[in-house]
Structures are given as C-alpha cells and as structure tokens.
C-alpha cells in the first residue's frame, strides 16, 4: 500500500510504502501525485519511505513505476529513498549517475535529513 506523506514542503511529494504495493497503488497514489507536482512546478522533488521490502512490489507496480520514471524523466530534480535495505540505498545513490536529477539513499532513522535535503530547491 502507498500512502501520501503529509506536511512536506509544497514542492515535495512523498509516499510511504508498506505491505504489498500493487499497480493500483501506483496508478491511484503515485502517478497522480507526480503528475500534479510536474504540472504545478515543472520539476519533481520526491520522497519514498520504504517500510516494506522491495520484494513486496508486484510486477505491475514495477511497470507503473517505470512508466512514471520515463514519463517525467526530465522533470526529476531530487529523489530521496528512505529505507533500511542497504541494496536499495546503494542503488539509489548510483542512480544519480544516469538520471538528470539527484538521487540519495537514506536510512529510516535519517528521514528528517532526507526531508531537509529535499526542501532545498536546486
């Protein structure tokens, strides 16, 4: 399930993933949030808090995630992935080398650091 994270700066869209994440979660929560942010600001500052294992994302969810990434490829400015899964955190840091924006991985205990980093516009 994806839930929108409240009380973030206006230019930041964030979601928390818990339990199983399906394509419907991405279609109903993630994609509309990214679309709204891109339309309003012409750039995306994104926070994902993973309170679930990435293996709990269904295949359909991964397809929708790929669609979102490609559709808004040039809009990405900053992306913070907050998780205690070291492989995901390392992948996120490496993703900065191939994406037009910056991506950083944070541990769950560093959630406020991730929000602070996203709060500063490039």
Secondary structure, DSSP 8 states (H G I E B T S, - for coil): -EEE--S--TTEEEEEE-S-B-HHHIIIIIHHHHHHHHHHHSSEEEEEEE-S-GGGB-HHHHHHHHHHHHHTGGGEEEEEEE-S-HHHHHHHHHHTTTSSSEEEEE-GGGHHHHHHHHHS--
